[in-house]
């Protein structure tokens, strides 16, 4: 989900219900939910809704964000059913090492 982190006039009980569903589906391995905050996103509010820490999209760099998302999804797809998989934010050393050299 790419968002500014602010509700769009939804009632609080709808947001709480969505958050519970995200958490239940994550716990039951039905979904891997990634939240990305843009510009002045309310990251604290966003963190209350999701399981994984939300990631801030710095400078609206969608290329790095999609590379990070792709790398994270590859790790999740290759993991065992109950295995915990760490997904590091974009720009970390691990993610930079995983990227091919420019122009390749």
C-alpha positions in Angstrom: 0.0 0.0 0.0 1.4 3.4 -1.0 -0.3 6.1 1.1 0.0 9.4 3.0 -1.0 7.4 6.1 -4.1 9.5 6.7 -7.7 8.1 6.7 -10.0 9.5 4.0 -12.9 10.2 6.3 -13.4 6.5 7.1 -14.9 6.0 10.6 -12.4 4.7 13.2 -14.1 1.3 13.5 -13.5 0.7 9.8 -9.8 1.4 10.2 -9.6 -0.8 13.2 -11.3 -3.6 11.3 -8.9 -3.3 8.4 -6.0 -3.3 10.8 -7.2 -6.5 12.5 -7.7 -8.2 9.1 -4.2 -7.3 8.0 -2.7 -8.6 11.3 -4.8 -11.8 11.1 -4.0 -12.5 7.5 -0.2 -11.8 8.2 -0.3 -14.2 11.2 -2.0 -16.9 9.1 0.4 -16.4 6.2 -2.3 -15.4 3.8 -0.8 -12.0 2.9 2.5 -10.1 3.1 1.4 -6.5 3.6 3.9 -3.7 3.0 3.1 -0.1 3.7 4.9 2.8 2.1 4.5 6.4 3.2 4.9 9.2 0.7 5.9 12.9 1.2 4.5 14.0 4.6 2.9 10.7 5.5 1.8 10.1 9.1 4.2 7.2 9.7 3.2 6.9 13.3 -0.5 6.4 12.4 0.5 4.0 9.5 2.6 1.9 12.0 -0.5 1.5 14.1 -2.3 -0.2 11.3 0.2 -2.6 9.8 2.4 -5.4 11.1 5.8 -4.6 9.4 7.2 -1.2 10.1 6.1 1.1 7.3 8.8 2.5 4.9 9.2 6.1 4.0 9.5 6.7 0.2 12.3 9.3 0.2 12.2 11.8 -2.6 9.5 9.7 -4.3 12.1 7.2 -5.5 9.8 4.5 -6.9 12.6 2.6 -8.5 14.3 1.8 -5.2 11.0 1.1 -3.6 10.0 -1.5 -6.2 13.5 -3.1 -6.1 13.1 -3.4 -2.3 9.6 -4.8 -2.7 10.7 -7.3 -5.3 13.7 -8.5 -3.1 11.5 -8.8 -0.1 8.9 -10.8 -1.9 11.6 -13.1 -3.3 12.7 -13.8 0.3 9.2 -14.5 1.4 8.5 -16.8 -1.5 11.6 -18.8 -0.8 10.9 -19.1 2.9 9.5 -22.1 4.7 5.9 -22.0 6.0 6.6 -20.8 9.6 9.9 -19.2 9.0 10.4 -15.6 10.1 11.8 -13.5 7.2 13.5 -10.1 7.9 12.7 -7.5 5.3 15.1 -4.6 5.6 14.0 -1.1 4.5 15.2 0.1 1.1 18.8 1.5 1.0 20.2 -0.8 3.6 23.5 -2.5 2.9 21.9 -5.9 2.3 19.5 -4.4 -0.3 22.3 -2.5 -2.0 24.5 -5.6 -2.3 21.5 -7.5 -3.9 21.1 -5.0 -6.7 22.9 -5.6 -10.0 25.4 -3.0 -11.1 24.0 -0.1 -13.2 23.7 -0.8 -16.9 23.7 -4.6 -16.5 
